[in-house]
Amino acid sequence: MNQPLERVKNDIEEYLGKEQFVVFHGYLPKPDLQPLAFWDTNRHPDFREYLNAARGLGVKVIVLTVMTFTRGMLEDARLRLEDCDMPSEERRGLEKRLREFRRYEGFTCGVDLLFDHQGRTFIYSRHADWYQEFAELSSLIDDYASYEDEGEDEDEYPDDLFSRN
């Protein structure tokens, strides 16, 4: 099966090495730690433009994050769906859609490049189209779960239940 994002990932890794950037294999920081700026990959999809901008700012270190679609991601969505209270016909439809994503197990579903400059993190982010669909499905499941939770008390446990030692 064709994996276009795998090809992009390989091209990025090759280009980073050729252009002598230092590659740090890491993760996106929590958004509340510092301001983020996202590269417009719709109008400027070529990662080389992003890296040229980084070089123009004197950046030497690029953080590379590669996300692989795993069975665990599917299982997590399935378990969250299991906990939702919804009509069985709709549940079956969502379960069927989740099963269709099994064919992507092991595929690269996301590639992010990041660098920091003057207190801001600049991000180039690409995700497979099918992964965007999975994320939307996952969000829909979360919407059902949060709708279900709205009627529950926020503070499930009395204050005296836990020791403060």
C-alpha positions as semicolon CSV with decimal commas, in nm:
position;residue;x (nm);y (nm);z (nm)
1;M;0,000;0,000;0,000
2;N;0,126;0,347;-0,087
3;Q;0,258;0,547;0,209
4;P;0,316;0,902;0,083
5;L;0,395;1,037;0,429
6;E;0,664;0,771;0,471
7;R;0,825;0,909;0,156
8;V;0,805;1,264;0,294
9;K;0,962;1,147;0,623
10;N;1,249;0,982;0,434
11;D;1,302;1,294;0,219
12;I;1,308;1,512;0,532
13;E;1,563;1,291;0,707
14;E;1,785;1,284;0,399
15;Y;1,762;1,662;0,351
16;L;1,837;1,735;0,718
17;G;2,152;1,526;0,699
18;K;2,262;1,676;0,369
19;E;2,204;2,032;0,492
20;Q;2,394;1,961;0,816
21;F;2,114;2,038;1,059
22;V;2,148;1,870;1,396
23;V;1,845;1,642;1,433
24;F;1,692;1,594;1,775
25;H;1,432;1,316;1,774
26;G;1,175;1,448;2,019
27;Y;0,820;1,564;2,075
28;L;0,609;1,876;2,054
29;P;0,618;2,071;2,382
30;K;0,299;2,133;2,576
31;P;0,129;2,433;2,413
32;D;0,105;2,624;2,741
33;L;0,484;2,632;2,782
34;Q;0,549;2,892;2,513
35;P;0,383;3,048;2,209
36;L;0,356;2,836;1,895
37;A;0,365;2,935;1,528
38;F;0,251;2,685;1,266
39;W;0,387;2,678;0,912
40;D;0,116;2,704;0,644
41;T;0,156;2,359;0,487
42;N;-0,154;2,409;0,271
43;R;-0,003;2,696;0,072
44;H;0,363;2,603;0,131
45;P;0,381;2,222;0,166
46;D;0,752;2,192;0,082
47;F;0,944;2,131;0,405
48;R;1,255;2,278;0,239
49;E;1,100;2,626;0,255
50;Y;1,043;2,582;0,629
51;L;1,401;2,463;0,680
52;N;1,536;2,750;0,471
53;A;1,351;2,991;0,701
54;A;1,506;2,814;1,002
55;R;1,852;2,842;0,849
56;G;1,791;3,211;0,777
57;L;1,730;3,260;1,149
58;G;2,055;3,080;1,233
59;V;1,887;2,764;1,363
60;K;2,111;2,459;1,381
61;V;1,895;2,213;1,579
62;I;1,568;2,079;1,438
63;V;1,337;1,859;1,643
64;L;1,194;1,576;1,432
65;T;0,885;1,394;1,550
66;V;0,755;1,096;1,355
67;M;0,426;0,942;1,462
68;T;0,339;0,585;1,364
69;F;-0,020;0,464;1,367
70;T;-0,047;0,179;1,617
71;R;-0,295;-0,084;1,723
72;G;-0,295;0,087;2,063
73;M;-0,441;0,403;1,909
74;L;-0,724;0,200;1,761
75;E;-0,777;0,008;2,084
76;D;-0,792;0,330;2,284
77;A;-1,060;0,471;2,051
78;R;-1,252;0,142;2,066
79;L;-1,247;0,139;2,448
80;R;-1,364;0,500;2,463
81;L;-1,644;0,413;2,220
82;E;-1,738;0,115;2,437
83;D;-1,794;0,352;2,730
84;C;-2,026;0,581;2,532
85;D;-2,401;0,569;2,567
86;M;-2,540;0,592;2,214
87;P;-2,790;0,418;1,988
88;S;-2,660;0,076;1,883
89;E;-2,696;0,148;1,511
90;E;-2,472;0,452;1,543
91;R;-2,225;0,257;1,761
92;R;-2,202;-0,017;1,498
93;G;-2,132;0,243;1,231
94;L;-1,850;0,395;1,435
95;E;-1,709;0,051;1,518
96;K;-1,708;-0,035;1,147
97;R;-1,528;0,289;1,064
98;L;-1,268;0,217;1,334
99;R;-1,207;-0,134;1,193
100;E;-1,137;0,019;0,851
101;F;-0,833;0,197;0,999
102;R;-0,665;-0,135;1,084
103;R;-0,509;-0,136;0,737
104;Y;-0,296;0,164;0,838
105;E;-0,129;-0,002;1,139
106;G;0,245;0,063;1,119
107;F;0,208;0,352;0,873
108;T;0,360;0,692;0,935
109;C;0,064;0,913;1,022
110;G;0,241;1,234;1,122
111;V;0,569;1,417;1,076
112;D;0,654;1,736;1,265
113;L;0,959;1,959;1,245
114;L;1,016;2,214;1,520
115;F;1,264;2,476;1,622
116;D;1,271;2,744;1,889
117;H;1,360;3,102;1,819
118;Q;1,330;3,397;2,059
119;G;1,086;3,222;2,293
120;R;0,854;3,084;2,026
121;T;0,830;2,732;1,881
122;F;0,796;2,720;1,502
123;I;0,627;2,406;1,370
124;Y;0,597;2,234;1,035
125;S;0,332;1,962;1,068
126;R;0,206;1,709;0,814
127;H;-0,046;1,434;0,877
128;A;-0,182;1,169;0,644
129;D;-0,532;1,243;0,513
130;W;-0,659;0,913;0,651
131;Y;-0,517;1,006;0,993
132;Q;-0,713;1,334;0,984
133;E;-1,025;1,120;0,933
134;F;-0,925;0,902;1,229
135;A;-0,868;1,212;1,445
136;E;-1,215;1,343;1,353
137;L;-1,371;1,006;1,439
138;S;-1,181;1,000;1,767
139;S;-1,303;1,352;1,843
140;L;-1,662;1,244;1,770
141;I;-1,622;0,959;2,019
142;D;-1,487;1,205;2,274
143;D;-1,787;1,431;2,214
144;Y;-2,021;1,145;2,300
145;A;-1,816;1,063;2,609
146;S;-1,810;1,425;2,729
147;Y;-2,184;1,461;2,663
148;E;-2,237;1,150;2,874
149;D;-2,016;1,292;3,153
150;E;-2,200;1,627;3,170
151;G;-2,462;1,491;3,407
152;E;-2,210;1,347;3,651
153;D;-2,075;1,532;3,952
154;E;-1,734;1,682;3,891
155;D;-1,622;1,590;4,241
156;E;-1,692;1,216;4,254
157;Y;-1,507;1,159;4,580
158;P;-1,571;1,319;4,917
159;D;-1,288;1,534;5,046
160;D;-1,221;1,299;5,337
161;L;-1,174;0,990;5,114
162;F;-0,806;1,052;5,040
163;S;-0,525;1,083;5,288
164;R;-0,329;1,405;5,263
165;N;-0,009;1,250;5,399
